[in-house]
Amino acid sequence: EAKQDGGFQPGGASLHTCMSPHGPDTAAFDEAVNSPADNGPKKLPADTLAFMFETNFTPRVTCFASSSPQLDLRYYQCWQGLKKYFDPQMKPSDDQ
């Protein structure tokens, strides 16, 4: 995941159900949104490849998994500072 604290180790993976929250944390999102207009391609370092899988199936969480010490009970907190950028009144300009 695109998180400021490092996210996944190279080769790591995540599995998300369709329409469940996932993605960069607030700091990573804000940095991307507020970065200069240089939106061209960028070469990523060789040690950053991770995989995200998304499924429309509903996974069942086992008792073993839900009682694991690795369970991150604070995962949702990484999005608490997200600002709302959506403006329903905004209309595209003719020059776009």
Phi and psi restraints in degrees (range 20) as a CNS / XPLOR table:
assign (resid 1 and name C) (resid 2 and name N)
       (resid 2 and name CA) (resid 2 and name C) 1.0 -81.1 20.0 2
assign (resid 2 and name N) (resid 2 and name CA)
       (resid 2 and name C) (resid 3 and name N) 1.0 77.2 20.0 2
assign (resid 2 and name C) (resid 3 and name N)
       (resid 3 and name CA) (resid 3 and name C) 1.0 -115.0 20.0 2
assign (resid 3 and name N) (resid 3 and name CA)
       (resid 3 and name C) (resid 4 and name N) 1.0 145.7 20.0 2
assign (resid 3 and name C) (resid 4 and name N)
       (resid 4 and name CA) (resid 4 and name C) 1.0 -65.4 20.0 2
assign (resid 4 and name N) (resid 4 and name CA)
       (resid 4 and name C) (resid 5 and name N) 1.0 -26.5 20.0 2
assign (resid 4 and name C) (resid 5 and name N)
       (resid 5 and name CA) (resid 5 and name C) 1.0 -86.2 20.0 2
assign (resid 5 and name N) (resid 5 and name CA)
       (resid 5 and name C) (resid 6 and name N) 1.0 12.5 20.0 2
assign (resid 5 and name C) (resid 6 and name N)
       (resid 6 and name CA) (resid 6 and name C) 1.0 113.9 20.0 2
assign (resid 6 and name N) (resid 6 and name CA)
       (resid 6 and name C) (resid 7 and name N) 1.0 -34.1 20.0 2
assign (resid 6 and name C) (resid 7 and name N)
       (resid 7 and name CA) (resid 7 and name C) 1.0 62.6 20.0 2
assign (resid 7 and name N) (resid 7 and name CA)
       (resid 7 and name C) (resid 8 and name N) 1.0 -135.7 20.0 2
assign (resid 7 and name C) (resid 8 and name N)
       (resid 8 and name CA) (resid 8 and name C) 1.0 -74.7 20.0 2
assign (resid 8 and name N) (resid 8 and name CA)
       (resid 8 and name C) (resid 9 and name N) 1.0 153.1 20.0 2
assign (resid 8 and name C) (resid 9 and name N)
       (resid 9 and name CA) (resid 9 and name C) 1.0 -76.5 20.0 2
assign (resid 9 and name N) (resid 9 and name CA)
       (resid 9 and name C) (resid 10 and name N) 1.0 155.9 20.0 2
assign (resid 9 and name C) (resid 10 and name N)
       (resid 10 and name CA) (resid 10 and name C) 1.0 -54.8 20.0 2
assign (resid 10 and name N) (resid 10 and name CA)
       (resid 10 and name C) (resid 11 and name N) 1.0 133.7 20.0 2
assign (resid 10 and name C) (resid 11 and name N)
       (resid 11 and name CA) (resid 11 and name C) 1.0 86.2 20.0 2
assign (resid 11 and name N) (resid 11 and name CA)
       (resid 11 and name C) (resid 12 and name N) 1.0 -2.0 20.0 2
assign (resid 11 and name C) (resid 12 and name N)
       (resid 12 and name CA) (resid 12 and name C) 1.0 -70.1 20.0 2
assign (resid 12 and name N) (resid 12 and name CA)
       (resid 12 and name C) (resid 13 and name N) 1.0 166.9 20.0 2
assign (resid 12 and name C) (resid 13 and name N)
       (resid 13 and name CA) (resid 13 and name C) 1.0 -148.2 20.0 2
assign (resid 13 and name N) (resid 13 and name CA)
       (resid 13 and name C) (resid 14 and name N) 1.0 158.8 20.0 2
assign (resid 13 and name C) (resid 14 and name N)
       (resid 14 and name CA) (resid 14 and name C) 1.0 -137.2 20.0 2
assign (resid 14 and name N) (resid 14 and name CA)
       (resid 14 and name C) (resid 15 and name N) 1.0 154.9 20.0 2
assign (resid 14 and name C) (resid 15 and name N)
       (resid 15 and name CA) (resid 15 and name C) 1.0 -123.6 20.0 2
assign (resid 15 and name N) (resid 15 and name CA)
       (resid 15 and name C) (resid 16 and name N) 1.0 125.2 20.0 2
assign (resid 15 and name C) (resid 16 and name N)
       (resid 16 and name CA) (resid 16 and name C) 1.0 -126.2 20.0 2
assign (resid 16 and name N) (resid 16 and name CA)
       (resid 16 and name C) (resid 17 and name N) 1.0 142.0 20.0 2
assign (resid 16 and name C) (resid 17 and name N)
       (resid 17 and name CA) (resid 17 and name C) 1.0 -80.8 20.0 2
assign (resid 17 and name N) (resid 17 and name CA)
       (resid 17 and name C) (resid 18 and name N) 1.0 152.4 20.0 2
assign (resid 17 and name C) (resid 18 and name N)
       (resid 18 and name CA) (resid 18 and name C) 1.0 -57.0 20.0 2
assign (resid 18 and name N) (resid 18 and name CA)
       (resid 18 and name C) (resid 19 and name N) 1.0 133.3 20.0 2
assign (resid 18 and name C) (resid 19 and name N)
       (resid 19 and name CA) (resid 19 and name C) 1.0 71.0 20.0 2
assign (resid 19 and name N) (resid 19 and name CA)
       (resid 19 and name C) (resid 20 and name N) 1.0 15.6 20.0 2
assign (resid 19 and name C) (resid 20 and name N)
       (resid 20 and name CA) (resid 20 and name C) 1.0 -94.1 20.0 2
assign (resid 20 and name N) (resid 20 and name CA)
       (resid 20 and name C) (resid 21 and name N) 1.0 149.0 20.0 2
assign (resid 20 and name C) (resid 21 and name N)
       (resid 21 and name CA) (resid 21 and name C) 1.0 -65.5 20.0 2
assign (resid 21 and name N) (resid 21 and name CA)
       (resid 21 and name C) (resid 22 and name N) 1.0 133.2 20.0 2
assign (resid 21 and name C) (resid 22 and name N)
       (resid 22 and name CA) (resid 22 and name C) 1.0 -165.2 20.0 2
assign (resid 22 and name N) (resid 22 and name CA)
       (resid 22 and name C) (resid 23 and name N) 1.0 160.9 20.0 2
assign (resid 22 and name C) (resid 23 and name N)
       (resid 23 and name CA) (resid 23 and name C) 1.0 133.3 20.0 2
assign (resid 23 and name N) (resid 23 and name CA)
       (resid 23 and name C) (resid 24 and name N) 1.0 -169.0 20.0 2
assign (resid 23 and name C) (resid 24 and name N)
       (resid 24 and name CA) (resid 24 and name C) 1.0 -65.6 20.0 2
assign (resid 24 and name N) (resid 24 and name CA)
       (resid 24 and name C) (resid 25 and name N) 1.0 153.5 20.0 2
assign (resid 24 and name C) (resid 25 and name N)
       (resid 25 and name CA) (resid 25 and name C) 1.0 -75.2 20.0 2
assign (resid 25 and name N) (resid 25 and name CA)
       (resid 25 and name C) (resid 26 and name N) 1.0 175.2 20.0 2
assign (resid 25 and name C) (resid 26 and name N)
       (resid 26 and name CA) (resid 26 and name C) 1.0 -56.4 20.0 2
assign (resid 26 and name N) (resid 26 and name CA)
       (resid 26 and name C) (resid 27 and name N) 1.0 -45.6 20.0 2
assign (resid 26 and name C) (resid 27 and name N)
       (resid 27 and name CA) (resid 27 and name C) 1.0 -63.7 20.0 2
assign (resid 27 and name N) (resid 27 and name CA)
       (resid 27 and name C) (resid 28 and name N) 1.0 -43.2 20.0 2
assign (resid 27 and name C) (resid 28 and name N)
       (resid 28 and name CA) (resid 28 and name C) 1.0 -66.6 20.0 2
assign (resid 28 and name N) (resid 28 and name CA)
       (resid 28 and name C) (resid 29 and name N) 1.0 -40.9 20.0 2
assign (resid 28 and name C) (resid 29 and name N)
       (resid 29 and name CA) (resid 29 and name C) 1.0 -63.8 20.0 2
assign (resid 29 and name N) (resid 29 and name CA)
       (resid 29 and name C) (resid 30 and name N) 1.0 -48.5 20.0 2
assign (resid 29 and name C) (resid 30 and name N)
       (resid 30 and name CA) (resid 30 and name C) 1.0 -60.7 20.0 2
assign (resid 30 and name N) (resid 30 and name CA)
       (resid 30 and name C) (resid 31 and name N) 1.0 -39.2 20.0 2
assign (resid 30 and name C) (resid 31 and name N)
       (resid 31 and name CA) (resid 31 and name C) 1.0 -63.6 20.0 2
assign (resid 31 and name N) (resid 31 and name CA)
       (resid 31 and name C) (resid 32 and name N) 1.0 -41.5 20.0 2
assign (resid 31 and name C) (resid 32 and name N)
       (resid 32 and name CA) (resid 32 and name C) 1.0 -68.2 20.0 2
assign (resid 32 and name N) (resid 32 and name CA)
       (resid 32 and name C) (resid 33 and name N) 1.0 -42.0 20.0 2
assign (resid 32 and name C) (resid 33 and name N)
       (resid 33 and name CA) (resid 33 and name C) 1.0 -69.2 20.0 2
assign (resid 33 and name N) (resid 33 and name CA)
       (resid 33 and name C) (resid 34 and name N) 1.0 -36.3 20.0 2
assign (resid 33 and name C) (resid 34 and name N)
       (resid 34 and name CA) (resid 34 and name C) 1.0 -98.8 20.0 2
assign (resid 34 and name N) (resid 34 and name CA)
       (resid 34 and name C) (resid 35 and name N) 1.0 9.5 20.0 2
assign (resid 34 and name C) (resid 35 and name N)
       (resid 35 and name CA) (resid 35 and name C) 1.0 -74.1 20.0 2
assign (resid 35 and name N) (resid 35 and name CA)
       (resid 35 and name C) (resid 36 and name N) 1.0 162.7 20.0 2
assign (resid 35 and name C) (resid 36 and name N)
       (resid 36 and name CA) (resid 36 and name C) 1.0 -58.3 20.0 2
assign (resid 36 and name N) (resid 36 and name CA)
       (resid 36 and name C) (resid 37 and name N) 1.0 166.5 20.0 2
assign (resid 36 and name C) (resid 37 and name N)
       (resid 37 and name CA) (resid 37 and name C) 1.0 -69.2 20.0 2
assign (resid 37 and name N) (resid 37 and name CA)
       (resid 37 and name C) (resid 38 and name N) 1.0 10.1 20.0 2
assign (resid 37 and name C) (resid 38 and name N)
       (resid 38 and name CA) (resid 38 and name C) 1.0 -75.3 20.0 2
assign (resid 38 and name N) (resid 38 and name CA)
       (resid 38 and name C) (resid 39 and name N) 1.0 87.6 20.0 2
assign (resid 38 and name C) (resid 39 and name N)
       (resid 39 and name CA) (resid 39 and name C) 1.0 -101.5 20.0 2
assign (resid 39 and name N) (resid 39 and name CA)
       (resid 39 and name C) (resid 40 and name N) 1.0 16.2 20.0 2
assign (resid 39 and name C) (resid 40 and name N)
       (resid 40 and name CA) (resid 40 and name C) 1.0 -71.3 20.0 2
assign (resid 40 and name N) (resid 40 and name CA)
       (resid 40 and name C) (resid 41 and name N) 1.0 174.5 20.0 2
assign (resid 40 and name C) (resid 41 and name N)
       (resid 41 and name CA) (resid 41 and name C) 1.0 -64.6 20.0 2
assign (resid 41 and name N) (resid 41 and name CA)
       (resid 41 and name C) (resid 42 and name N) 1.0 147.1 20.0 2
assign (resid 41 and name C) (resid 42 and name N)
       (resid 42 and name CA) (resid 42 and name C) 1.0 -132.0 20.0 2
assign (resid 42 and name N) (resid 42 and name CA)
       (resid 42 and name C) (resid 43 and name N) 1.0 140.4 20.0 2
assign (resid 42 and name C) (resid 43 and name N)
       (resid 43 and name CA) (resid 43 and name C) 1.0 -83.2 20.0 2
assign (resid 43 and name N) (resid 43 and name CA)
       (resid 43 and name C) (resid 44 and name N) 1.0 127.8 20.0 2
assign (resid 43 and name C) (resid 44 and name N)
       (resid 44 and name CA) (resid 44 and name C) 1.0 -88.2 20.0 2
assign (resid 44 and name N) (resid 44 and name CA)
       (resid 44 and name C) (resid 45 and name N) 1.0 149.4 20.0 2
assign (resid 44 and name C) (resid 45 and name N)
       (resid 45 and name CA) (resid 45 and name C) 1.0 -60.3 20.0 2
assign (resid 45 and name N) (resid 45 and name CA)
       (resid 45 and name C) (resid 46 and name N) 1.0 153.4 20.0 2
assign (resid 45 and name C) (resid 46 and name N)
       (resid 46 and name CA) (resid 46 and name C) 1.0 -66.4 20.0 2
assign (resid 46 and name N) (resid 46 and name CA)
       (resid 46 and name C) (resid 47 and name N) 1.0 -19.1 20.0 2
assign (resid 46 and name C) (resid 47 and name N)
       (resid 47 and name CA) (resid 47 and name C) 1.0 -103.2 20.0 2
assign (resid 47 and name N) (resid 47 and name CA)
       (resid 47 and name C) (resid 48 and name N) 1.0 31.6 20.0 2
assign (resid 47 and name C) (resid 48 and name N)
       (resid 48 and name CA) (resid 48 and name C) 1.0 -116.3 20.0 2
assign (resid 48 and name N) (resid 48 and name CA)
       (resid 48 and name C) (resid 49 and name N) 1.0 -0.3 20.0 2
assign (resid 48 and name C) (resid 49 and name N)
       (resid 49 and name CA) (resid 49 and name C) 1.0 -69.1 20.0 2
assign (resid 49 and name N) (resid 49 and name CA)
       (resid 49 and name C) (resid 50 and name N) 1.0 124.2 20.0 2
assign (resid 49 and name C) (resid 50 and name N)
       (resid 50 and name CA) (resid 50 and name C) 1.0 -138.0 20.0 2
assign (resid 50 and name N) (resid 50 and name CA)
       (resid 50 and name C) (resid 51 and name N) 1.0 165.8 20.0 2
assign (resid 50 and name C) (resid 51 and name N)
       (resid 51 and name CA) (resid 51 and name C) 1.0 -125.5 20.0 2
assign (resid 51 and name N) (resid 51 and name CA)
       (resid 51 and name C) (resid 52 and name N) 1.0 140.7 20.0 2
assign (resid 51 and name C) (resid 52 and name N)
       (resid 52 and name CA) (resid 52 and name C) 1.0 -123.7 20.0 2
assign (resid 52 and name N) (resid 52 and name CA)
       (resid 52 and name C) (resid 53 and name N) 1.0 126.4 20.0 2
assign (resid 52 and name C) (resid 53 and name N)
       (resid 53 and name CA) (resid 53 and name C) 1.0 -110.7 20.0 2
assign (resid 53 and name N) (resid 53 and name CA)
       (resid 53 and name C) (resid 54 and name N) 1.0 142.3 20.0 2
assign (resid 53 and name C) (resid 54 and name N)
       (resid 54 and name CA) (resid 54 and name C) 1.0 -126.8 20.0 2
assign (resid 54 and name N) (resid 54 and name CA)
       (resid 54 and name C) (resid 55 and name N) 1.0 139.8 20.0 2
assign (resid 54 and name C) (resid 55 and name N)
       (resid 55 and name CA) (resid 55 and name C) 1.0 -131.6 20.0 2
assign (resid 55 and name N) (resid 55 and name CA)
       (resid 55 and name C) (resid 56 and name N) 1.0 150.7 20.0 2
assign (resid 55 and name C) (resid 56 and name N)
       (resid 56 and name CA) (resid 56 and name C) 1.0 -93.2 20.0 2
assign (resid 56 and name N) (resid 56 and name CA)
       (resid 56 and name C) (resid 57 and name N) 1.0 -1.9 20.0 2
assign (resid 56 and name C) (resid 57 and name N)
       (resid 57 and name CA) (resid 57 and name C) 1.0 -81.9 20.0 2
assign (resid 57 and name N) (resid 57 and name CA)
       (resid 57 and name C) (resid 58 and name N) 1.0 152.2 20.0 2
assign (resid 57 and name C) (resid 58 and name N)
       (resid 58 and name CA) (resid 58 and name C) 1.0 -94.8 20.0 2
assign (resid 58 and name N) (resid 58 and name CA)
       (resid 58 and name C) (resid 59 and name N) 1.0 109.5 20.0 2
assign (resid 58 and name C) (resid 59 and name N)
       (resid 59 and name CA) (resid 59 and name C) 1.0 -73.2 20.0 2
assign (resid 59 and name N) (resid 59 and name CA)
       (resid 59 and name C) (resid 60 and name N) 1.0 148.7 20.0 2
assign (resid 59 and name C) (resid 60 and name N)
       (resid 60 and name CA) (resid 60 and name C) 1.0 -97.8 20.0 2
assign (resid 60 and name N) (resid 60 and name CA)
       (resid 60 and name C) (resid 61 and name N) 1.0 127.9 20.0 2
assign (resid 60 and name C) (resid 61 and name N)
       (resid 61 and name CA) (resid 61 and name C) 1.0 -89.5 20.0 2
assign (resid 61 and name N) (resid 61 and name CA)
       (resid 61 and name C) (resid 62 and name N) 1.0 126.4 20.0 2
assign (resid 61 and name C) (resid 62 and name N)
       (resid 62 and name CA) (resid 62 and name C) 1.0 -78.0 20.0 2
assign (resid 62 and name N) (resid 62 and name CA)
       (resid 62 and name C) (resid 63 and name N) 1.0 161.2 20.0 2
assign (resid 62 and name C) (resid 63 and name N)
       (resid 63 and name CA) (resid 63 and name C) 1.0 -60.8 20.0 2
assign (resid 63 and name N) (resid 63 and name CA)
       (resid 63 and name C) (resid 64 and name N) 1.0 -37.2 20.0 2
assign (resid 63 and name C) (resid 64 and name N)
       (resid 64 and name CA) (resid 64 and name C) 1.0 -60.4 20.0 2
assign (resid 64 and name N) (resid 64 and name CA)
       (resid 64 and name C) (resid 65 and name N) 1.0 -46.5 20.0 2
assign (resid 64 and name C) (resid 65 and name N)
       (resid 65 and name CA) (resid 65 and name C) 1.0 -67.4 20.0 2
assign (resid 65 and name N) (resid 65 and name CA)
       (resid 65 and name C) (resid 66 and name N) 1.0 -41.8 20.0 2
assign (resid 65 and name C) (resid 66 and name N)
       (resid 66 and name CA) (resid 66 and name C) 1.0 -73.4 20.0 2
assign (resid 66 and name N) (resid 66 and name CA)
       (resid 66 and name C) (resid 67 and name N) 1.0 -12.2 20.0 2
assign (resid 66 and name C) (resid 67 and name N)
       (resid 67 and name CA) (resid 67 and name C) 1.0 -109.8 20.0 2
assign (resid 67 and name N) (resid 67 and name CA)
       (resid 67 and name C) (resid 68 and name N) 1.0 12.1 20.0 2
assign (resid 67 and name C) (resid 68 and name N)
       (resid 68 and name CA) (resid 68 and name C) 1.0 -70.0 20.0 2
assign (resid 68 and name N) (resid 68 and name CA)
       (resid 68 and name C) (resid 69 and name N) 1.0 141.0 20.0 2
assign (resid 68 and name C) (resid 69 and name N)
       (resid 69 and name CA) (resid 69 and name C) 1.0 -66.1 20.0 2
assign (resid 69 and name N) (resid 69 and name CA)
       (resid 69 and name C) (resid 70 and name N) 1.0 -16.7 20.0 2
assign (resid 69 and name C) (resid 70 and name N)
       (resid 70 and name CA) (resid 70 and name C) 1.0 -83.2 20.0 2
assign (resid 70 and name N) (resid 70 and name CA)
       (resid 70 and name C) (resid 71 and name N) 1.0 -6.3 20.0 2
assign (resid 70 and name C) (resid 71 and name N)
       (resid 71 and name CA) (resid 71 and name C) 1.0 -61.9 20.0 2
assign (resid 71 and name N) (resid 71 and name CA)
       (resid 71 and name C) (resid 72 and name N) 1.0 124.7 20.0 2
assign (resid 71 and name C) (resid 72 and name N)
       (resid 72 and name CA) (resid 72 and name C) 1.0 -93.2 20.0 2
assign (resid 72 and name N) (resid 72 and name CA)
       (resid 72 and name C) (resid 73 and name N) 1.0 95.1 20.0 2
assign (resid 72 and name C) (resid 73 and name N)
       (resid 73 and name CA) (resid 73 and name C) 1.0 -73.7 20.0 2
assign (resid 73 and name N) (resid 73 and name CA)
       (resid 73 and name C) (resid 74 and name N) 1.0 -11.1 20.0 2
assign (resid 73 and name C) (resid 74 and name N)
       (resid 74 and name CA) (resid 74 and name C) 1.0 -106.5 20.0 2
assign (resid 74 and name N) (resid 74 and name CA)
       (resid 74 and name C) (resid 75 and name N) 1.0 12.7 20.0 2
assign (resid 74 and name C) (resid 75 and name N)
       (resid 75 and name CA) (resid 75 and name C) 1.0 -53.6 20.0 2
assign (resid 75 and name N) (resid 75 and name CA)
       (resid 75 and name C) (resid 76 and name N) 1.0 -43.4 20.0 2
assign (resid 75 and name C) (resid 76 and name N)
       (resid 76 and name CA) (resid 76 and name C) 1.0 -61.8 20.0 2
assign (resid 76 and name N) (resid 76 and name CA)
       (resid 76 and name C) (resid 77 and name N) 1.0 -23.3 20.0 2
assign (resid 76 and name C) (resid 77 and name N)
       (resid 77 and name CA) (resid 77 and name C) 1.0 -67.6 20.0 2
assign (resid 77 and name N) (resid 77 and name CA)
       (resid 77 and name C) (resid 78 and name N) 1.0 -19.7 20.0 2
assign (resid 77 and name C) (resid 78 and name N)
       (resid 78 and name CA) (resid 78 and name C) 1.0 -67.7 20.0 2
assign (resid 78 and name N) (resid 78 and name CA)
       (resid 78 and name C) (resid 79 and name N) 1.0 -13.0 20.0 2
assign (resid 78 and name C) (resid 79 and name N)
       (resid 79 and name CA) (resid 79 and name C) 1.0 -106.9 20.0 2
assign (resid 79 and name N) (resid 79 and name CA)
       (resid 79 and name C) (resid 80 and name N) 1.0 2.0 20.0 2
assign (resid 79 and name C) (resid 80 and name N)
       (resid 80 and name CA) (resid 80 and name C) 1.0 -61.0 20.0 2
assign (resid 80 and name N) (resid 80 and name CA)
       (resid 80 and name C) (resid 81 and name N) 1.0 -28.4 20.0 2
assign (resid 80 and name C) (resid 81 and name N)
       (resid 81 and name CA) (resid 81 and name C) 1.0 -93.9 20.0 2
assign (resid 81 and name N) (resid 81 and name CA)
       (resid 81 and name C) (resid 82 and name N) 1.0 5.1 20.0 2
assign (resid 81 and name C) (resid 82 and name N)
       (resid 82 and name CA) (resid 82 and name C) 1.0 -61.2 20.0 2
assign (resid 82 and name N) (resid 82 and name CA)
       (resid 82 and name C) (resid 83 and name N) 1.0 133.0 20.0 2
assign (resid 82 and name C) (resid 83 and name N)
       (resid 83 and name CA) (resid 83 and name C) 1.0 -90.2 20.0 2
assign (resid 83 and name N) (resid 83 and name CA)
       (resid 83 and name C) (resid 84 and name N) 1.0 152.4 20.0 2
assign (resid 83 and name C) (resid 84 and name N)
       (resid 84 and name CA) (resid 84 and name C) 1.0 -84.9 20.0 2
assign (resid 84 and name N) (resid 84 and name CA)
       (resid 84 and name C) (resid 85 and name N) 1.0 122.2 20.0 2
assign (resid 84 and name C) (resid 85 and name N)
       (resid 85 and name CA) (resid 85 and name C) 1.0 -107.6 20.0 2
assign (resid 85 and name N) (resid 85 and name CA)
       (resid 85 and name C) (resid 86 and name N) 1.0 -12.0 20.0 2
assign (resid 85 and name C) (resid 86 and name N)
       (resid 86 and name CA) (resid 86 and name C) 1.0 -71.7 20.0 2
assign (resid 86 and name N) (resid 86 and name CA)
       (resid 86 and name C) (resid 87 and name N) 1.0 129.2 20.0 2
assign (resid 86 and name C) (resid 87 and name N)
       (resid 87 and name CA) (resid 87 and name C) 1.0 -123.5 20.0 2
assign (resid 87 and name N) (resid 87 and name CA)
       (resid 87 and name C) (resid 88 and name N) 1.0 103.5 20.0 2
assign (resid 87 and name C) (resid 88 and name N)
       (resid 88 and name CA) (resid 88 and name C) 1.0 -64.8 20.0 2
assign (resid 88 and name N) (resid 88 and name CA)
       (resid 88 and name C) (resid 89 and name N) 1.0 -17.4 20.0 2
assign (resid 88 and name C) (resid 89 and name N)
       (resid 89 and name CA) (resid 89 and name C) 1.0 -85.7 20.0 2
assign (resid 89 and name N) (resid 89 and name CA)
       (resid 89 and name C) (resid 90 and name N) 1.0 -14.7 20.0 2
assign (resid 89 and name C) (resid 90 and name N)
       (resid 90 and name CA) (resid 90 and name C) 1.0 -70.2 20.0 2
assign (resid 90 and name N) (resid 90 and name CA)
       (resid 90 and name C) (resid 91 and name N) 1.0 133.3 20.0 2
assign (resid 90 and name C) (resid 91 and name N)
       (resid 91 and name CA) (resid 91 and name C) 1.0 -115.9 20.0 2
assign (resid 91 and name N) (resid 91 and name CA)
       (resid 91 and name C) (resid 92 and name N) 1.0 141.5 20.0 2
assign (resid 91 and name C) (resid 92 and name N)
       (resid 92 and name CA) (resid 92 and name C) 1.0 -62.2 20.0 2
assign (resid 92 and name N) (resid 92 and name CA)
       (resid 92 and name C) (resid 93 and name N) 1.0 143.8 20.0 2
assign (resid 92 and name C) (resid 93 and name N)
       (resid 93 and name CA) (resid 93 and name C) 1.0 -79.6 20.0 2
assign (resid 93 and name N) (resid 93 and name CA)
       (resid 93 and name C) (resid 94 and name N) 1.0 160.2 20.0 2
assign (resid 93 and name C) (resid 94 and name N)
       (resid 94 and name CA) (resid 94 and name C) 1.0 -67.7 20.0 2
assign (resid 94 and name N) (resid 94 and name CA)
       (resid 94 and name C) (resid 95 and name N) 1.0 -23.4 20.0 2
assign (resid 94 and name C) (resid 95 and name N)
       (resid 95 and name CA) (resid 95 and name C) 1.0 -87.2 20.0 2
assign (resid 95 and name N) (resid 95 and name CA)
       (resid 95 and name C) (resid 96 and name N) 1.0 5.3 20.0 2
